[in-house]
Amino acid sequence: MSSEAKYTVVLIRHGESEWNQKNLFCGWFDADLSETGLKEAQTAGKLLKEKGFTFDVAFTSVLKRAIKTLYYVQEELDLHWIPVYRHWRLNERHYGGLQGLNKSETAAKYGEAQVKIWRRSYDTPPPALEDGDERYDTSDRKYIQYDHVVVPRCECLKDTVDRFMPYWHDVIVPVVKAKREYELNTDMLNVPLTYLESGQRVVISAHGNSLRALVKYLDNIPDSEITELNIPTAIPLVYELDAKMKPIRHYYLADEETVKAAQAKVASQGTVKK
Ligand SMILES: O=C(OP(=O)(O)O)[C@H](O)COP(=O)(O)O
């Protein structure tokens, strides 16, 4: 850790899901990990262990591909006991009317440029789901615990930023700082204070676009440049932060060539297969 760095937060996109494998837009659909994804998650855990990482607290979404990835990381680190907080605010961006469509076929139908706008632009949402569409399920038990409807009809990255960042500021940051006195936002999480005293080393297991939302904020990436950011599956991304939670540096736990190839693979999912 560099000398001015005070905190470390590790981000990890889940391992390959069954829908990643089929190249389908997934979003809030609760796809499972593929066999490959499961192994990727185990490898990520082994790597974290080998590099000497450990965690006090973990955060994840309410989608099983992220929850299971976190579990396999915990398994490798023998950290089954740490508190794990799951929240819909860490979910993947909601892909609306694109959910379940094949990305290459969509590129063949609407053009690669349009698919890139849908996948990577900051504020252009995909088509919205309409009432009666079975993909718009507001009765899902994962979400009915809240006193207002949280299931979106679609989300652009800006929408994802808008619902992820309050959770970062109000829940994750105080836990990272192990601050004992802060305003609990009970709508989002009721963290017992006893956990806060030791809760400094945090791992966040989430999704390609929910992590793009966080990385955009942390690295202050302009809207026009976020289009080029792709986050590969299951390669831990380490952020070292100063006392004010400003990033000092970040790095993937893999060599540059491996990361670039994995990022290019993600980017190419939206191209027409020749
Ligand atoms: O559900 C998805 O993300 P996830 O696999 O990280 O959960 C999306 O289908 C990722 O697709 P994208 O890389 O085209 O934005």
The ligand as an SDF file (V2000), in Angstrom:
LIG
                    3D

 15 14  0  0  0  0  0  0  0  0999 V2000
  -25.8770   -8.3140  -16.6730 O   0  0  0  0  0  0  0  0  0  0  0  0
  -24.8910   -7.7940  -17.1360 C   0  0  0  0  0  0  0  0  0  0  0  0
  -23.7680   -7.5260  -16.4100 O   0  0  0  0  0  0  0  0  0  0  0  0
  -23.1210   -8.5390  -15.3420 P   0  0  0  0  0  0  0  0  0  0  0  0
  -22.8090   -9.7870  -16.1370 O   0  0  0  0  0  0  0  0  0  0  0  0
  -21.8730   -7.8590  -14.8450 O   0  0  0  0  0  0  0  0  0  0  0  0
  -24.1100   -8.7530  -14.2380 O   0  0  0  0  0  0  0  0  0  0  0  0
  -24.8970   -7.2810  -18.4940 C   0  0  0  0  0  0  0  0  0  0  0  0
  -25.5440   -8.1650  -19.3790 O   0  0  0  0  0  0  0  0  0  0  0  0
  -23.5060   -6.8790  -18.8980 C   0  0  0  0  0  0  0  0  0  0  0  0
  -23.5880   -6.5130  -20.1940 O   0  0  0  0  0  0  0  0  0  0  0  0
  -22.7700   -5.3470  -20.8540 P   0  0  0  0  0  0  0  0  0  0  0  0
  -21.2900   -5.6360  -20.6960 O   0  0  0  0  0  0  0  0  0  0  0  0
  -23.2300   -5.4730  -22.2680 O   0  0  0  0  0  0  0  0  0  0  0  0
  -23.1680   -4.0340  -20.2350 O   0  0  0  0  0  0  0  0  0  0  0  0
  1  2  2  0
  2  3  1  0
  2  8  1  0
  3  4  1  0
  4  5  2  0
  4  6  1  0
  4  7  1  0
  8  9  1  0
  8 10  1  0
 10 11  1  0
 11 12  1  0
 12 13  2  0
 12 14  1  0
 12 15  1  0
M  END
$$$$
